[in-house]
């Protein structure tokens, strides 16, 4: 398994879990990582249990979906429990990004710039999770969102995030990574950059 990123060998029998919040982009995510040769499974958020996650998955991708994170209290509680495991990596995309930050005590607010099907620049931070040769480079990413994570002081050890238009655009910690935008979208030209270390740890 992986404790954070690539710290322990992964058990071949374990898979990536993609959590479906009844959004068709869920299957775009699955298509993207399957194309990379990574085994994945999609499950509806109402069918999840901590014991099954611990037994079968080394990574959870919390996908996009409709509505406000407050409508998914069971998912937020589960994210909090998964964080306690330390050996499961969590990735959040759009709604999933908001759910992860909500579980860390951040507030979800109306986005100052609502972007539905909007493509805009993203300056790649020099995080070890990303392909280092692109650090500081502006690449294109696609958004579908009207909510956002409000910046706040956090005592979460190792938490880092980027800000765009006054709200949190992407974030990472010792065992998680999340994006307000859609890295799997056709409008994003850099998914391999954004998942560089995680992807490398699974397909080597």
Secondary structure as UniProt FT lines:
FT   TURN            12..13
FT   STRAND          15..21
FT   HELIX           25..35
FT   TURN            36..37
FT   STRAND          40..44
FT   HELIX           45..47
FT   HELIX           50..56
FT   STRAND          57..65
FT   HELIX           69..71
FT   HELIX           73..83
FT   TURN            84..85
FT   STRAND          89..93
FT   HELIX           95..103
FT   TURN            104..105
FT   STRAND          108..123
FT   TURN            128..129
FT   HELIX           132..134
FT   TURN            135..136
FT   STRAND          138..150
FT   TURN            157..158
FT   STRAND          160..164
FT   TURN            165..166
FT   STRAND          167..173
FT   TURN            174..175
FT   STRAND          176..179
FT   TURN            183..184
FT   TURN            186..187
FT   HELIX           191..194
FT   HELIX           196..203
//
